[in-house]
Amino acid sequence: MNPETKTCENCKQAFTIELEDFVFYEKMKVPPPTFCPRCRLQRRWIFRNERFLYNRKCAMCDKQMLATIREDVPVIVYCNPCWWTGDWGGEMYGRDYDPNKNFFEQFRELMLSIPFPPTVVDYQSMIGSEYTNYADHLKNCYLLYDSNNTENALYAQTCFSTKDSMDFIGIGNSELCYEVVIGGTSSKVFFSYDCTQCMNVYFSRDMSGCSYCFGCASLKNMKYC
């Protein structure tokens, strides 16, 4: 069998299926893909729900909780206390793989039988931070995702070791920041992009080691600009 060029059903771009890919598909008893690698990656990422939280009941204790899985999705979801400390274990759901059956059908059956946690968090390290996901060691945080070791923060993505800040993405070791995209080891940075080791910086970008600057760009170790 030779490599085959196909047109993606989603984006209509051409992509190539190599010989070793066909060997793998035959081994797994699945048909060749109809989506290109990029579109397949996007479809896999849909599986990871990071920012949407829904109300549903715990399948063990029946208490209301926030979860990344909607109520109408037919999977078992436990609240964090039940999932982390409940009287159950993963070994209860073990089963043999049958090579004569479709892998994905068996995988789906397994997924529908095991309990899911409502969110991906280190539950025992979270304080007053229910509306978060993919997080650990948060205190008094709201709508933070992919974050850790942060306190008193709101509306943020991908942060660590940050305090008393809101509306930011991709910062760490900072405090008292607002509307910041990418940065770290800073204090009182506002409406700025890519600022590190800065203090009292406003409406600036690409700054390093600067303080008391307003509307500046591409500066290092400068003050009162």
C-alpha positions as CSV (number, residue, x, y, z in Angstrom):
1,M,0.0,0.0,0.0
2,N,1.3,3.5,-0.9
3,P,0.8,6.8,0.9
4,E,-2.5,8.4,0.1
5,T,-3.4,12.1,-0.3
6,K,-6.9,13.0,0.9
7,T,-8.9,16.1,1.3
8,C,-10.0,17.0,4.8
9,E,-13.8,17.0,5.3
10,N,-13.6,19.8,7.7
11,C,-11.1,22.4,6.4
12,K,-10.9,21.1,2.8
13,Q,-7.1,21.1,2.9
14,A,-5.0,18.2,1.4
15,F,-3.2,15.8,3.8
16,T,-1.2,12.6,3.4
17,I,-1.7,9.3,5.1
18,E,1.6,7.4,5.3
19,L,2.1,3.7,5.0
20,E,2.9,3.2,8.7
21,D,-0.4,5.0,9.5
22,F,-2.4,2.5,7.4
23,V,-0.6,-0.3,9.3
24,F,-1.6,1.2,12.6
25,Y,-5.3,1.7,11.5
26,E,-5.5,-1.9,10.4
27,K,-4.0,-3.1,13.7
28,M,-6.6,-1.0,15.7
29,K,-9.4,-2.0,13.3
30,V,-10.4,1.6,12.6
31,P,-10.9,3.3,9.3
32,P,-8.4,5.9,7.9
33,P,-9.1,9.4,9.1
34,T,-11.2,11.8,7.1
35,F,-9.9,14.9,8.9
36,C,-6.4,16.3,8.6
37,P,-4.0,16.1,11.6
38,R,-4.7,19.7,12.6
39,C,-8.5,19.3,12.6
40,R,-8.1,16.0,14.4
41,L,-6.1,17.8,17.1
42,Q,-8.8,20.5,17.4
43,R,-11.4,17.8,17.8
44,R,-9.3,16.1,20.5
45,W,-8.9,19.4,22.3
46,I,-12.7,19.7,22.5
47,F,-12.6,16.7,24.9
48,R,-10.8,19.0,27.4
49,N,-13.4,21.4,28.8
50,E,-11.4,23.9,30.8
51,R,-13.6,27.0,31.2
52,F,-17.2,25.9,31.2
53,L,-18.8,24.9,34.5
54,Y,-22.3,23.4,34.9
55,N,-24.6,22.6,37.8
56,R,-25.3,18.9,38.3
57,K,-25.8,16.5,41.2
58,C,-23.2,14.1,42.6
59,A,-24.0,10.5,41.6
60,M,-22.9,9.3,45.1
61,C,-24.2,11.8,47.7
62,D,-26.8,13.6,45.5
63,K,-25.5,17.1,46.5
64,Q,-25.5,19.9,44.0
65,M,-22.1,20.8,42.6
66,L,-20.2,22.5,39.8
67,A,-18.8,20.3,37.1
68,T,-17.2,20.5,33.7
69,I,-19.7,17.9,32.4
70,R,-23.3,18.8,31.8
71,E,-26.2,17.1,33.6
72,D,-27.5,15.5,30.3
73,V,-24.2,13.8,29.5
74,P,-24.6,10.1,30.4
75,V,-21.5,9.7,32.6
76,I,-21.0,9.2,36.3
77,V,-19.7,12.3,38.1
78,Y,-18.9,12.5,41.8
79,C,-18.4,15.7,43.8
80,N,-14.8,16.3,44.9
81,P,-15.3,15.1,48.5
82,C,-16.8,11.8,47.2
83,W,-14.3,11.4,44.4
84,W,-11.3,12.0,46.6
85,T,-12.4,10.3,49.8
86,G,-15.3,8.1,48.8
87,D,-15.5,4.4,49.3
88,W,-14.5,3.3,45.9
89,G,-11.3,2.6,43.9
90,G,-10.2,2.4,40.3
91,E,-9.4,-1.3,40.6
92,M,-13.2,-1.9,40.9
93,Y,-13.6,-1.0,37.2
94,G,-10.7,-3.0,35.7
95,R,-11.5,-5.2,32.8
96,D,-9.7,-7.3,30.1
97,Y,-9.1,-5.8,26.7
98,D,-10.7,-7.9,23.9
99,P,-8.5,-7.6,20.7
100,N,-11.4,-9.0,18.7
101,K,-13.6,-6.0,19.5
102,N,-13.4,-2.4,18.4
103,F,-11.0,-0.5,20.7
104,F,-13.0,2.7,20.8
105,E,-16.2,0.8,21.6
106,Q,-14.5,-0.8,24.6
107,F,-13.0,2.5,25.6
108,R,-16.4,4.2,25.5
109,E,-17.9,1.4,27.6
110,L,-15.1,1.9,30.2
111,M,-15.6,5.6,30.3
112,L,-19.3,5.3,30.9
113,S,-18.8,3.0,33.8
114,I,-16.2,4.9,35.9
115,P,-16.9,8.0,38.0
116,F,-15.4,11.3,36.9
117,P,-14.3,14.2,39.2
118,P,-16.4,17.3,38.6
119,T,-13.3,19.5,38.0
120,V,-9.5,18.8,37.7
121,V,-8.2,20.3,40.9
122,D,-6.2,19.4,44.0
123,Y,-9.4,19.5,46.1
124,Q,-7.7,19.4,49.5
125,S,-5.5,22.4,48.7
126,M,-8.3,24.7,47.6
127,I,-9.9,27.3,49.9
128,G,-12.9,29.3,48.8
129,S,-12.2,28.7,45.1
130,E,-15.0,26.5,43.9
131,Y,-15.3,28.2,40.5
132,T,-12.0,27.1,39.1
133,N,-10.6,24.2,37.1
134,Y,-7.2,22.7,36.3
135,A,-5.9,24.3,39.5
136,D,-4.3,23.6,42.8
137,H,-3.4,25.6,46.0
138,L,-5.8,28.5,45.4
139,K,-7.3,30.7,48.0
140,N,-10.3,33.0,47.5
141,C,-10.1,32.8,43.7
142,Y,-12.9,33.0,41.1
143,L,-12.9,31.8,37.5
144,L,-9.2,30.9,37.5
145,Y,-8.0,28.2,35.1
146,D,-4.7,26.3,34.7
147,S,-3.3,28.1,37.8
148,N,-1.7,27.4,41.1
149,N,-0.4,28.9,44.3
150,T,-2.5,32.0,43.9
151,E,-4.6,34.1,46.3
152,N,-7.3,36.7,45.9
153,A,-7.5,36.6,42.1
154,L,-10.3,36.8,39.6
155,Y,-10.8,36.0,35.9
156,A,-7.4,34.6,35.0
157,Q,-5.7,31.9,32.9
158,T,-2.3,30.3,33.5
159,C,-0.9,32.0,36.5
160,F,1.2,31.0,39.5
161,S,2.2,32.5,42.8
162,T,0.2,35.7,42.2
163,K,-1.9,37.7,44.7
164,D,-4.5,40.4,44.7
165,S,-4.9,40.6,40.9
166,M,-7.6,40.2,38.2
167,D,-8.2,40.0,34.5
168,F,-4.8,38.6,33.4
169,I,-3.2,35.7,31.6
170,G,0.2,34.1,31.8
171,I,1.8,35.8,34.8
172,G,3.6,34.6,37.9
173,N,5.2,35.8,41.1
174,S,3.2,39.1,40.9
175,E,0.7,41.1,42.9
176,L,-1.7,44.0,42.4
177,C,-1.9,43.6,38.6
178,Y,-4.9,44.3,36.3
179,E,-5.4,43.6,32.6
180,V,-1.9,42.0,32.1
181,V,-1.0,39.5,29.4
182,I,2.3,37.7,30.0
183,G,4.6,38.8,32.7
184,G,6.1,38.0,36.0
185,T,7.8,39.1,39.2
186,S,5.9,42.4,39.0
187,S,3.8,44.7,41.2
188,K,1.2,47.2,40.2
189,V,1.3,46.6,36.4
190,F,-1.9,47.7,34.6
191,F,-3.1,47.3,31.0
192,S,0.2,46.0,29.8
193,Y,1.8,43.1,27.8
194,D,5.0,41.2,28.3
195,C,6.3,43.0,31.4
196,T,8.7,41.3,33.8
197,Q,10.3,42.6,37.0
198,C,8.3,45.8,36.7
199,M,6.5,48.1,39.2
200,N,4.0,50.9,38.7
201,V,3.8,50.4,34.9
202,Y,0.8,51.4,32.9
203,F,-0.2,50.8,29.2
204,S,3.1,49.4,28.2
205,R,4.6,46.4,26.5
206,D,7.9,44.5,26.2
207,M,9.3,46.0,29.5
208,S,11.9,44.5,31.8
209,G,13.1,45.9,35.1
210,C,11.2,49.1,34.7
211,S,9.2,51.3,37.2
212,Y,7.0,54.3,37.1
213,C,6.4,54.1,33.3
214,F,3.4,55.1,31.3
215,G,2.7,54.2,27.6
216,C,6.2,52.8,27.0
217,A,7.6,49.9,24.9
218,S,10.8,47.9,24.6
219,L,12.6,49.4,27.6
220,K,14.9,47.8,30.1
221,N,15.8,49.0,33.6
222,M,14.3,52.4,33.1
223,K,12.4,54.7,35.5
224,Y,9.9,57.6,35.2
225,C,9.4,57.3,31.5
